[in-house]
Amino acid sequence: MRSRALVIAMVCALLSSSCSGGGNGAGSDTLVYGRNKDAVNLDPAFAPDGMSLSVVHNVLEGLTRYKPGSFAVEPALAMSWTHDSSGTVWTFRLRPGVKFQDGSPFDAAAVKFNFDRWRLKSDPYHKGGDFTYYESQFGGFPGIIRDVKAVSTSVVEIDLTKPSAPLLANLAMPSFSISSPRAIQNTGEDYSQHPVGTGPFELAEWVHDDHITLRAYGDYWGGKPKVATVVLKDIPTADSSLLSLQKGEIDGWEYPTPESLPQIEKDPDLRVYREPANNTMFLAMNELKQPFDNVLVRRAISESIDAMAIVQHFYDPGAFAATEFLPPVVWPSGVKTSYPYDPAGARRLLARAGYPNGFSTTLWYMTTPRPYLPEPERVAEAIQANLKAIGIDAKLEGFEWSNYLYKVQDGEHNLALYGWTGDNGDPDNFLDTLLDENTAVPPGAQNVCFWKNAQFHDLMLRAQTTIDQARRAEIYKKALEILRDQAPLVAIVHTAPPTVFKKSIEGFTPRPDDFQDFNAVSVGGGR
């Protein structure tokens, strides 16, 4: 791995800007942040994973956003909004004087361009990907958004076919960031490599599987970022990341491994932050494949997994076994969806299902650590042993992250380790996105269990149009009871993912959506 000095020299030469090598003055230095894997796609409409969306989050913005450290919605590119008495006509007043990073104006026409691109298959720019997030959050194409009107330069009207309780929270997700129409028109399907937004940083360089360089956007409406340059450095192994951190070659490291945390926590020059517990790692059972279309088989597998032992052996102390599918950050709580660990009971269920001697299958896992799965192969081996104990012979197969993501979302797996970090704090983002029949359609399916239940689907539709949160909570509790009964997945663990920075790095606030606000971070204390 090249040294920190070489990385900074490269960035300075690229940007033709001064790098001070120390100090905490505004825009005066470079932050190098270690990551376990590169992004996949930087077009917000197509970005399929957190590694991609965390970059999008710093380059582009939406009409709304979340307050630092929470899922409370606040204004972003829209300064304010109102809706009519039916909850189906929303009027957004846009922030004046904002420009995209290519110099083109942000206005109502730009907002309409983006929404029409997402929702209309007839739009000339509705191409290059599957628009999975739009489909899952808004119910298809065009889905519940009937029309988008540029009422004036600074006013946009969004007309819905029905009320949408999570609308404002959805619009704050990076997937619905507003791109420069000029950039999309000029670059076409290559836009995913060169995104242009209104955010605090511009994309300066992307060397795949090595680094992404972000440069502070000088005309950012929210004020110039405190750091001039951010280098997101891909480091393939945990040992290399820890060594780079200790040698000062990187300023921070995303998702340090459980084995490295004790050493990090003893270092007086380092500080560990923990994000709020907002994820679920689970074993997905593909109901498109036999015998996983049999509920008794699914329940047997649920009873075979020793989640407590998996957490104890392969996770850090911030993780805990999942007795509920929804993580603690997401309401409602109190509905247990997990089955007790009971290998003898699991064998009896398999026999009732017609498999007294078990069966053979495959178990897939990603080879790249994720915030909810820091040691994928070892966890997969533990689950393989649990399945073997009840007569299921599961052959392990590991895949590189981007390939894994697409293969699982296309329904090629039998059993697969999967996980989800919540996007917006709303239960709809877990239950509808991951388990509704509308999201079980490949390619790009978010419901990788490919489970379809009419009663569950009806509850999802009712919850989405119910504005009162207490009433929505009761609807979701009924849906969670169906989830436990039908057992399309095994929720195994929730984590509070760690991030480590040098103590000289100031201003970092952990976010429940797993992204980083680099514009609030400053580099102090020298090198």
C-alpha positions in Angstrom: 0.0 0.0 0.0 1.3 3.4 -0.9 2.2 5.7 2.0 0.0 8.5 3.3 2.4 11.1 1.9 2.1 9.7 -1.6 -1.7 9.7 -1.4 -1.8 13.3 -0.3 0.8 14.3 -2.9 -1.3 12.6 -5.6 -4.4 14.4 -4.5 -2.8 17.8 -4.3 -1.3 17.4 -7.7 -4.7 16.3 -9.1 -6.6 19.2 -7.5 -3.9 21.9 -7.9 -4.6 23.0 -4.4 -2.5 23.5 -1.3 -2.4 20.7 1.4 -1.1 22.1 4.6 -0.2 18.8 6.3 -1.7 19.9 9.6 -3.9 22.5 11.4 -7.7 22.7 11.7 -8.5 25.8 9.7 -11.5 25.7 7.4 -10.8 23.9 4.1 -7.1 23.5 4.9 -6.3 19.8 4.8 -7.0 16.3 3.6 -8.8 13.5 5.3 -8.0 10.0 4.3 -10.7 7.5 5.3 -10.2 3.7 5.1 -13.0 1.6 3.7 -13.3 -2.2 3.2 -14.7 -2.0 -0.3 -15.2 0.3 -3.2 -18.5 1.8 -4.3 -20.5 0.0 -7.0 -22.5 2.7 -8.8 -22.7 6.5 -7.9 -25.9 7.3 -9.8 -28.3 7.8 -6.8 -31.1 6.3 -8.9 -29.2 3.0 -9.2 -26.7 2.9 -6.3 -27.5 -0.5 -4.7 -25.5 -0.5 -1.5 -24.2 1.6 1.4 -20.7 1.8 0.1 -22.1 3.6 -2.9 -24.8 5.7 -1.2 -22.4 6.9 1.4 -20.5 8.7 -1.4 -23.7 9.9 -3.0 -24.7 11.4 0.4 -21.7 13.8 0.3 -22.0 14.8 -3.4 -25.8 15.2 -3.9 -28.8 16.2 -1.8 -32.5 15.8 -1.8 -35.5 18.0 -1.0 -35.3 16.9 2.6 -32.6 15.4 4.8 -32.1 14.0 8.3 -30.8 16.0 11.2 -27.3 14.9 12.3 -27.4 11.7 14.4 -31.1 11.0 13.9 -33.9 10.3 11.5 -35.8 13.6 12.2 -36.5 15.2 8.9 -35.5 18.8 8.2 -35.3 21.1 5.1 -32.6 20.6 2.5 -33.1 21.7 -1.1 -36.7 22.4 -0.2 -37.0 25.2 2.4 -40.6 24.3 3.4 -43.6 22.2 2.3 -47.3 21.9 2.7 -50.0 19.5 1.7 -53.7 19.6 1.1 -56.4 18.1 3.4 -56.3 14.8 1.5 -52.6 14.4 1.9 -52.1 13.8 -1.8 -51.0 17.2 -3.1 -47.7 18.4 -1.7 -46.1 21.8 -2.5 -42.4 22.3 -2.0 -40.8 25.7 -1.9 -37.2 25.4 -3.1 -34.0 27.0 -1.7 -33.1 30.0 -3.9 -29.7 30.6 -5.4 -28.4 27.0 -5.3 -26.2 25.8 -8.2 -25.2 22.3 -9.2 -21.5 21.6 -9.2 -21.4 22.0 -13.0 -22.7 25.6 -12.7 -26.2 24.9 -13.9 -29.1 26.2 -11.7 -31.0 24.2 -9.3 -34.7 24.9 -9.8 -38.2 23.4 -10.1 -37.4 22.2 -13.7 -34.4 20.3 -12.4 -36.6 18.6 -9.7 -39.2 17.6 -12.2 -36.5 16.3 -14.6 -35.2 13.9 -11.8 -38.7 12.7 -10.7 -39.8 12.1 -14.2 -36.6 10.2 -14.9 -37.2 7.9 -11.9 -40.9 7.3 -12.3 -41.7 7.3 -16.1 -40.5 4.4 -18.3 -41.3 6.6 -21.3 -38.8 9.2 -20.1 -35.7 9.3 -22.4 -33.4 9.2 -19.4 -35.1 6.3 -17.7 -32.4 3.9 -18.6 -29.0 2.5 -17.4 -30.4 0.6 -14.4 -33.4 -0.8 -12.7 -34.4 2.2 -10.4 -34.9 -0.3 -7.6 -35.2 2.2 -4.8 -37.9 4.2 -6.6 -39.9 1.1 -7.4 -39.7 -0.2 -3.8 -40.5 3.1 -2.1 -43.1 4.4 -4.4 -44.8 1.2 -5.7 -43.6 0.9 -9.3 -43.6 3.1 -12.4 -45.0 5.7 -12.0 -46.2 4.3 -8.7 -48.1 6.5 -6.4 -46.6 9.7 -7.8 -49.2 10.8 -10.4 -47.5 13.9 -11.6 -44.8 16.4 -10.8 -45.3 20.0 -11.8 -42.9 23.0 -11.9 -45.4 25.6 -10.7 -42.7 28.3 -10.8 -38.9 28.5 -10.8 -38.9 27.9 -7.0 -42.1 25.9 -6.4 -42.7 22.2 -7.1 -46.0 20.3 -6.8 -46.0 16.5 -6.3 -49.4 14.9 -6.8 -50.0 11.4 -5.3 -52.6 8.8 -6.1 -53.0 8.3 -2.3 -51.5 9.6 1.0 -48.0 8.4 1.7 -47.1 8.5 5.4 -43.3 8.0 4.9 -43.0 10.5 2.0 -40.8 13.1 3.7 -38.6 10.5 5.2 -38.3 8.7 1.8 -37.3 11.9 0.1 -34.4 12.4 2.5 -32.8 9.1 1.4 -29.7 9.5 -0.8 -31.4 7.5 -3.5 -33.7 10.5 -4.2 -31.0 13.0 -4.4 -31.4 15.6 -7.2 -28.8 15.3 -10.0 -27.8 17.9 -12.5 -30.0 17.4 -15.6 -27.2 18.9 -17.7 -24.8 16.3 -16.4 -27.2 13.4 -17.1 -27.9 14.7 -20.6 -24.2 15.1 -21.4 -22.9 11.9 -20.0 -25.8 9.5 -20.5 -25.3 6.1 -18.9 -21.8 7.1 -17.9 -23.3 9.4 -15.3 -22.9 6.6 -12.7 -19.2 7.3 -12.9 -19.5 11.1 -12.8 -22.4 12.2 -10.5 -23.0 15.9 -10.2 -25.2 17.4 -7.4 -25.5 20.4 -5.1 -23.8 18.8 -2.1 -20.8 19.9 -0.1 -18.3 17.8 -2.1 -17.6 17.2 -5.8 -16.4 13.9 -7.2 -12.8 14.7 -8.3 -11.5 11.2 -9.1 -12.6 7.6 -8.9 -9.9 4.9 -9.4 -11.9 1.7 -9.1 -10.8 -0.6 -6.3 -8.3 1.9 -5.0 -9.8 5.3 -4.0 -12.4 7.9 -4.5 -11.4 11.6 -4.1 -13.9 14.2 -3.0 -13.1 17.9 -3.3 -14.9 20.6 -1.3 -17.5 22.4 -3.4 -16.7 26.1 -3.0 -20.1 27.4 -3.9 -22.0 25.0 -1.6 -25.1 26.8 -0.2 -24.5 25.4 3.2 -21.0 26.9 3.6 -17.6 25.6 2.6 -16.7 22.2 4.2 -14.1 22.3 7.0 -11.8 19.9 5.1 -10.7 20.6 1.5 -10.2 17.0 0.3 -11.5 13.6 1.4 -9.9 10.5 0.1 -11.9 7.3 0.5 -9.2 4.6 0.4 -10.1 1.0 -0.3 -8.0 -1.3 1.9 -8.7 -5.0 1.2 -7.7 -6.6 4.5 -8.4 -5.7 8.1 -4.7 -6.2 9.1 -3.7 -3.6 6.5 -6.3 -1.2 7.7 -5.2 -1.5 11.3 -1.6 -1.0 10.4 -2.4 2.0 8.2 -4.4 3.6 11.1 -1.6 3.0 13.6 1.1 4.4 11.2 -1.1 7.5 10.5 -1.5 6.7 6.9 -5.3 7.0 7.3 -7.3 9.2 9.6 -10.2 6.9 10.1 -11.4 3.4 9.4 -15.0 2.2 8.7 -16.1 -1.0 10.4 -13.0 -2.2 12.2 -13.2 -5.9 12.9 -14.1 -7.3 16.3 -10.5 -8.6 16.8 -9.0 -5.2 16.2 -11.2 -3.2 18.5 -9.5 -4.1 21.8 -6.2 -2.9 20.4 -7.8 0.2 19.0 -9.6 1.1 22.3 -6.3 0.9 24.2 -4.6 3.4 21.8 -4.8 6.9 23.4 -4.6 8.6 20.0 -7.7 6.8 18.6 -11.4 7.2 19.3 -14.2 4.6 18.6 -17.6 5.8 17.7 -20.7 3.6 17.5 -23.7 4.2 15.3 -27.2 3.6 16.6 -28.4 0.0 16.2 -30.3 0.3 12.9 -29.6 -2.9 11.0 -30.5 -6.5 10.8 -28.4 -9.4 9.5 -30.5 -12.3 8.4 -30.6 -15.7 6.6 -32.8 -15.3 3.6 -34.6 -18.5 2.3 -35.5 -18.2 -1.4 -39.1 -19.4 -1.8 -38.7 -19.6 -5.5 -36.6 -22.7 -4.8 -37.7 -26.0 -3.2 -37.9 -26.9 -0.4 -38.0 -23.4 0.9 -41.5 -22.9 -0.3 -42.5 -25.2 2.6 -43.2 -23.2 5.8 -42.3 -26.2 8.0 -38.8 -26.3 6.4 -38.5 -22.6 7.0 -39.5 -22.9 10.6 -37.1 -25.8 11.1 -34.2 -23.7 9.8 -35.3 -20.9 12.1 -35.1 -23.2 15.1 -31.7 -24.6 14.0 -29.8 -21.3 14.2 -27.9 -20.5 17.4 -27.9 -16.7 17.2 -26.5 -16.2 20.7 -23.5 -18.3 20.0 -22.9 -16.6 16.6 -23.0 -13.1 18.3 -20.7 -14.3 21.1 -18.0 -15.7 18.9 -18.0 -13.4 15.8 -19.2 -10.0 16.9 -17.9 -7.2 19.1 -19.7 -6.4 22.4 -21.9 -3.8 20.7 -23.9 -6.5 18.8 -26.8 -8.5 20.2 -28.9 -11.4 19.0 -32.1 -10.4 17.2 -35.3 -11.5 18.9 -37.2 -9.0 16.8 -36.8 -8.4 13.0 -36.9 -4.6 13.4 -33.8 -3.0 15.0 -34.1 -0.8 18.1 -34.0 2.5 16.2 -37.1 1.5 14.3 -40.6 1.5 15.8 -42.7 -0.4 16.8 -41.0 -2.7 19.3 -42.1 -5.6 21.4 -43.1 -8.1 18.7 -40.8 -11.1 18.8 -40.2 -12.7 15.4 -37.4 -15.1 16.2 -37.8 -18.8 17.1 -36.0 -20.3 20.1 -32.9 -22.4 19.3 -34.2 -25.9 19.4 -32.3 -28.5 17.1 -34.5 -31.4 18.3 -37.6 -29.4 17.5 -36.1 -28.5 14.1 -35.5 -32.1 13.2 -39.2 -32.9 14.1 -40.4 -30.1 11.8 -38.2 -31.4 9.0 -39.7 -34.8 9.3 -43.2 -33.4 9.3 -42.3 -31.5 6.1 -41.2 -34.8 4.4 -37.5 -34.6 5.0 -36.7 -37.0 7.9 -33.2 -37.4 6.5 -32.7 -33.7 5.7 -31.5 -32.5 2.2 -28.6 -30.9 0.4 -28.5 -27.2 -0.6 -26.2 -24.2 -0.9 -25.5 -21.3 1.5 -24.1 -18.1 -0.1 -22.2 -15.4 1.7 -20.5 -12.2 0.6 -16.7 -12.1 1.0 -16.7 -8.4 1.9 -17.3 -7.4 5.5 -20.5 -5.4 6.0 -21.6 -3.3 9.1 -24.0 -6.1 10.1 -21.6 -8.9 9.1 -17.9 -8.2 9.9 -16.8 -11.8 9.4 -19.0 -13.3 6.7 -17.2 -16.6 6.1 -16.9 -17.5 9.8 -20.6 -16.7 10.4 -21.5 -18.8 7.3 -19.4 -21.7 8.6 -21.3 -21.5 12.0 -24.7 -21.5 10.3 -23.5 -24.4 8.1 -22.7 -26.4 11.3 -26.1 -25.5 12.7 -27.8 -26.8 9.6 -25.7 -29.9 9.5 -26.8 -30.8 13.1 -30.4 -31.1 11.8 -29.5 -33.0 8.6 -29.2 -30.2 6.1 -26.0 -30.3 4.2 -25.3 -26.8 3.0 -22.4 -26.2 0.6 -20.8 -22.8 1.2 -20.2 -20.4 -1.7 -18.7 -16.9 -1.3 -18.9 -14.1 -3.8 -17.4 -10.6 -4.2 -19.8 -8.0 -2.9 -21.1 -6.3 -6.1 -21.5 -9.7 -7.9 -23.1 -11.1 -4.8 -25.6 -8.3 -4.6 -26.8 -8.7 -8.1 -26.9 -12.5 -8.0 -29.0 -12.6 -4.8 -31.3 -9.8 -6.0 -31.9 -11.8 -9.2 -33.0 -14.8 -7.1 -30.1 -17.2 -8.0 -29.5 -18.4 -4.4 -31.0 -21.0 -2.2 -29.9 -19.7 1.2 -28.0 -16.4 1.5 -26.7 -14.3 4.3 -28.1 -10.8 3.8 -28.6 -7.6 5.8 -30.1 -4.2 5.8 -29.2 -0.9 7.3 -32.3 1.3 7.7 -32.6 4.2 5.3 -35.1 6.5 7.0 -36.2 5.3 10.4 -39.6 4.2 9.2 -40.8 0.6 9.6 -42.0 0.7 5.9 -38.3 0.8 4.9 -37.8 -2.6 6.5 -41.1 -4.4 6.2 -42.3 -3.2 2.8 -38.9 -2.9 1.2 -37.6 -6.2 2.2 -40.7 -8.4 2.5 -43.6 -7.1 0.3 -44.6 -8.9 -2.8 -44.1 -5.8 -4.9 -40.3 -5.9 -4.2 -40.0 -9.6 -4.9 -39.6 -9.1 -8.6 -36.1 -9.7 -10.2 -33.9 -8.2 -11.5 -32.9 -6.0 -8.6 -35.4 -7.5 -6.1 -35.1 -6.0 -2.6 -37.2 -8.9 -1.2 -34.5 -11.5 -1.6 -36.7 -14.1 0.2 -39.1 -13.8 -2.7 -41.9 -14.4 -0.2 -45.4 -13.3 -1.1 -48.2 -13.1 1.3 -51.5 -11.4 0.4 -52.5 -10.5 4.0 -49.1 -9.0 4.7 -49.3 -7.0 1.4 -52.7 -5.6 2.4 -51.2 -4.5 5.7 -48.3 -2.7 4.0 -50.7 -0.8 1.8 -52.9 0.2 4.8 -49.9 1.4 6.8 -48.5 3.5 4.0 -51.7 5.5 3.7 -52.3 5.8 7.5 -50.8 9.1 8.7 -51.4 8.6 12.5 -48.3 6.9 13.9 -50.1 5.0 16.7 -52.5 3.4 14.2 -49.6 2.6 11.8 -47.8 0.9 14.7 -50.7 -1.4 15.3 -50.8 -2.4 11.6 -47.1 -3.1 11.6 -47.5 -5.3 14.7 -50.0 -7.5 12.9 -47.6 -7.7 9.9 -44.8 -8.8 12.3 -46.9 -11.6 13.7 -47.5 -12.9 10.1 -43.7 -12.6 9.5 -43.0 -14.9 12.5 -45.7 -17.4 11.5 -44.5 -17.7 8.0 -40.7 -17.5 8.7 -39.3 -16.4 5.3 -36.0 -15.4 7.0 -34.1 -15.9 10.2 -33.2 -12.6 11.9 -29.8 -13.2 13.6 -28.2 -10.1 14.8 -28.4 -6.3 15.2 -25.1 -4.3 15.5 -24.0 -0.9 16.5 -21.3 -0.6 13.9 -18.0 1.0 15.1 -16.1 3.7 13.3 -12.6 4.8 14.4 -10.9 8.1 14.0 -7.7 9.7 15.2 -8.6 11.9 18.2 -7.3 14.9 16.2 -10.3 14.5 13.9 -13.1 16.7 15.2 -16.8 17.1 14.4 -17.8 13.5 13.6 -21.3 12.5 14.5 -22.4 8.9 14.0 -25.6 8.6 11.9 -28.2 5.8 12.1 -28.3 5.5 8.3 -24.6 4.5 8.4 -23.3 7.5 6.3 -20.7 10.1 7.1 -21.1 13.9 7.1 -17.6 14.8 6.0 -18.5 18.5 5.6 -18.8 18.7 9.4 -15.4 17.1 10.1 -12.1 19.0 10.6 -8.5 17.8 10.7 -6.7 19.1 13.7 -3.6 18.4 15.7 -1.1 18.0 12.9 0.2 14.9 11.3 
